[in-house]
Amino acid sequence: MSVKEDTKTDMIGKALGLLVLLGNEPKGASASELSRQAELPFSTTYRLLGSLTRDGFVDYEPDGRRYHLGLRVFQLGQRVSNHHGFAGTSRPILQKVTEGTGEATILAVRDGHHHLTVNKVDGPQMFRVTSDPGYLGKLHTTAVGKALVAFAPDDERAALLEELDLEPLTDFSITDRDAFRAEIEKIRRQGFALMDEENEVGMRAIAVPVFNGQGFAFASLATAAPAFRMSVEELQAVVPLLKDAAAELSARLPQR
């Protein structure tokens, strides 16, 4: 490889690194913040962001001087999802759950220290759940995230229990590591994960794992609803429906 080709490859890697960092920032980030996180010179970061913005991979918000992932990243993500069968195959199953609950149904996979929403079917109610496909969320504050941690392979679960940043999103978020370990053990015993206003005040969700052939979760499936519309007990009554749907997804979806 020539020096010119090597330099080009290095710049592509840096640009991809900036996209990954932006994917972890739902509210966006400034060029200086990204420069610091990527450990790149500001001039290099600014130039790469300009190129990514021109090509549609990044959006720039002039008022707040912040960058966000662009539409082209979402389009590529949807193509990957379709290629792996998640979107087309899972949607009828999610729709069936939503018909049974009247609430939103969410399918998520783990992406490092976050969960990634890969498909969602909204309920007929006016109040809409905001976890759309492509959304990256916390593992420790969400039902889908906690289910993914609880039923991950033993070594991965142990690492996550030690490494996750237990940043609070509401006053109900779990921030104590021993309490989080206890929560994960409880989820493993009962077979489902509950989120009670830990990720967003006024919202509840319940999730079950979608198992692969080795008995580990390669995805998780959840029902999410406003707290005023579904109590914890009402959510728990949905678990058999979710488990049936998860078993169907396990049989139909390509497993990672």
C-alpha positions in Angstrom: 0.0 0.0 0.0 1.3 3.4 -0.9 1.7 6.3 1.6 -1.2 8.1 -0.1 -3.5 5.0 0.1 -2.4 4.5 3.7 -3.3 8.1 4.6 -6.7 7.8 2.9 -7.5 4.6 4.8 -6.5 6.3 8.1 -8.8 9.2 7.3 -11.7 6.9 6.5 -11.1 5.2 9.9 -11.2 8.5 11.7 -14.4 9.5 9.9 -16.0 6.3 10.9 -14.9 6.8 14.4 -16.6 10.2 14.5 -19.8 8.5 13.3 -19.6 6.0 16.1 -19.1 8.8 18.6 -22.1 10.6 17.2 -24.2 7.5 17.5 -23.6 7.6 21.3 -24.8 11.2 21.5 -28.6 11.3 21.0 -28.6 15.1 21.6 -25.7 15.6 19.2 -22.2 17.0 19.9 -20.1 20.0 19.0 -16.9 19.7 16.9 -14.8 20.5 19.9 -16.5 17.8 22.0 -16.0 15.2 19.2 -12.4 16.4 18.7 -11.7 15.7 22.4 -13.5 12.4 22.5 -11.8 11.1 19.3 -8.4 12.5 20.4 -8.0 14.3 17.0 -6.8 17.8 16.2 -9.8 20.2 16.0 -8.9 21.1 12.4 -9.0 17.4 11.4 -12.3 16.8 13.1 -13.8 19.9 11.6 -12.7 19.0 8.1 -14.0 15.4 8.4 -17.3 16.6 9.8 -17.6 18.9 6.8 -17.1 16.1 4.4 -19.6 13.8 6.3 -22.2 16.6 6.3 -21.8 17.2 2.5 -22.4 13.5 1.9 -25.4 13.3 4.2 -23.9 11.1 6.9 -24.0 14.0 9.4 -26.5 16.8 10.0 -25.3 20.2 11.3 -27.5 22.3 13.6 -26.3 25.9 13.2 -28.3 27.3 16.2 -26.7 25.0 18.7 -23.5 24.4 16.6 -24.0 20.7 17.1 -23.7 17.7 14.8 -26.1 14.7 14.6 -26.1 11.5 12.6 -27.6 12.2 9.2 -30.4 10.5 7.1 -27.9 8.5 5.1 -26.7 6.6 8.1 -30.3 5.8 8.9 -30.9 4.6 5.4 -27.9 2.3 5.5 -29.0 1.0 8.8 -32.4 0.2 7.5 -30.7 -1.7 4.6 -28.6 -3.7 7.0 -31.7 -4.5 9.1 -33.6 -5.6 6.0 -30.6 -7.7 4.8 -30.5 -9.5 8.2 -34.2 -10.1 8.1 -35.0 -8.1 11.2 -37.3 -5.5 9.7 -39.4 -7.5 7.3 -39.6 -10.8 9.3 -40.2 -9.2 12.7 -42.8 -6.6 11.8 -45.8 -8.9 11.6 -44.9 -10.5 14.9 -44.5 -7.1 16.6 -47.9 -6.0 15.1 -49.6 -9.0 16.6 -48.2 -8.1 20.1 -49.4 -4.5 19.6 -52.8 -5.7 18.6 -53.0 -7.7 21.9 -51.8 -4.9 24.1 -52.8 -1.7 22.4 -49.4 -0.4 23.2 -46.0 0.0 21.4 -43.9 -3.1 20.8 -40.1 -2.7 20.5 -37.4 -5.0 19.2 -33.8 -4.2 20.2 -30.3 -5.7 20.0 -27.2 -4.9 21.9 -24.6 -2.5 20.4 -21.7 -2.4 22.8 -22.7 -0.6 25.9 -26.0 0.5 24.4 -29.1 -1.1 23.0 -30.2 -0.4 19.4 -33.8 -0.3 18.4 -34.2 -2.3 15.2 -38.0 -2.3 14.8 -41.0 -0.8 16.5 -44.8 -0.9 16.0 -46.7 2.0 17.7 -50.0 1.4 19.4 -53.2 3.1 18.3 -53.2 5.5 21.2 -52.3 9.1 20.8 -49.3 9.0 23.2 -46.3 7.9 21.1 -43.2 6.0 22.4 -40.1 7.8 21.0 -37.7 4.8 20.8 -37.7 4.7 17.0 -35.6 2.3 14.8 -32.0 3.4 14.9 -32.3 4.8 18.5 -29.4 4.0 20.8 -30.4 3.7 24.5 -28.9 2.9 27.8 -28.7 -0.7 28.9 -29.1 -0.1 32.6 -32.2 2.2 32.5 -34.3 0.3 29.9 -36.3 -3.0 30.0 -34.8 -4.1 26.6 -31.3 -3.2 27.8 -31.6 -5.0 31.1 -32.9 -8.1 29.4 -30.0 -8.1 27.0 -27.5 -7.8 29.9 -29.2 -10.4 32.0 -29.2 -13.1 29.3 -25.9 -12.3 27.6 -23.1 -14.9 27.6 -21.6 -15.3 31.1 -18.3 -13.5 30.3 -20.1 -10.6 28.5 -22.6 -10.2 31.3 -19.8 -10.1 33.9 -17.9 -7.4 31.9 -21.0 -5.3 31.5 -21.8 -5.5 35.2 -18.4 -4.1 35.9 -18.0 -1.6 33.0 -21.4 0.0 32.3 -21.6 3.7 33.2 -24.6 3.8 35.5 -25.5 7.4 34.6 -28.9 8.4 36.0 -31.6 9.5 33.5 -34.3 10.0 36.1 -34.5 9.9 39.9 -35.6 6.2 39.5 -32.5 5.1 37.6 -30.3 2.4 39.2 -26.9 4.0 39.9 -25.5 1.7 42.5 -23.5 -1.2 41.0 -24.5 -3.7 43.7 -28.1 -2.8 43.2 -27.7 -3.3 39.4 -26.2 -6.7 39.9 -29.1 -7.7 42.1 -31.5 -6.4 39.5 -29.9 -8.5 36.8 -30.0 -11.6 39.0 -33.7 -11.0 39.6 -34.3 -10.7 35.9 -32.6 -14.0 35.3 -34.7 -15.7 37.9 -38.1 -14.3 36.7 -37.4 -14.3 33.0 -38.4 -10.7 32.2 -37.1 -7.1 32.8 -39.1 -4.2 34.0 -38.5 -0.5 33.5 -40.5 1.7 35.8 -39.8 5.4 35.0 -36.0 4.7 35.1 -35.4 5.9 31.5 -38.1 8.5 31.2 -40.4 9.9 33.8 -44.0 8.8 33.1 -43.0 5.7 31.0 -43.0 2.0 31.8 -41.9 -1.0 29.8 -41.5 -4.8 30.2 -39.1 -6.9 28.1 -38.2 -10.6 27.5 -35.1 -12.0 25.8 -35.1 -13.5 22.3 -32.8 -16.5 22.6 -30.4 -18.0 20.1 -29.7 -21.7 19.9 -27.1 -21.5 22.7 -29.7 -20.0 25.1 -28.3 -16.5 25.1 -30.2 -13.3 24.1 -29.4 -12.0 20.7 -32.3 -9.5 20.9 -35.0 -8.4 23.3 -38.7 -7.7 22.9 -40.7 -5.1 24.9 -44.1 -3.5 25.4 -43.8 0.1 26.4 -46.6 2.4 27.7 -47.2 5.6 29.6 -47.4 4.9 33.4 -50.9 6.5 33.6 -52.2 3.9 31.1 -50.6 0.7 32.4 -49.7 -0.3 35.9 -46.7 -2.6 36.7 -49.2 -5.4 37.3 -50.9 -4.9 33.9 -47.5 -4.9 32.2 -46.5 -8.1 33.9 -49.7 -9.7 32.6 -48.3 -9.1 29.0 -45.3 -11.4 29.7 -46.8 -14.6 28.3 -47.7 -12.8 25.0 -44.2 -11.4 24.8 -42.6 -14.8 25.4 -44.7 -16.4 22.7 -43.7 -13.7 20.3 -40.0 -14.0 21.3 -40.1 -17.7 20.7 -41.5 -17.0 17.2 -38.8 -14.4 16.6 -36.1 -16.8 17.8 -37.3 -19.4 15.2 -37.6 -16.9 12.3 -34.8 -14.3 12.7 -31.2 -14.7 11.6 -29.2 -15.1 14.9 -26.0 -13.2 15.5 
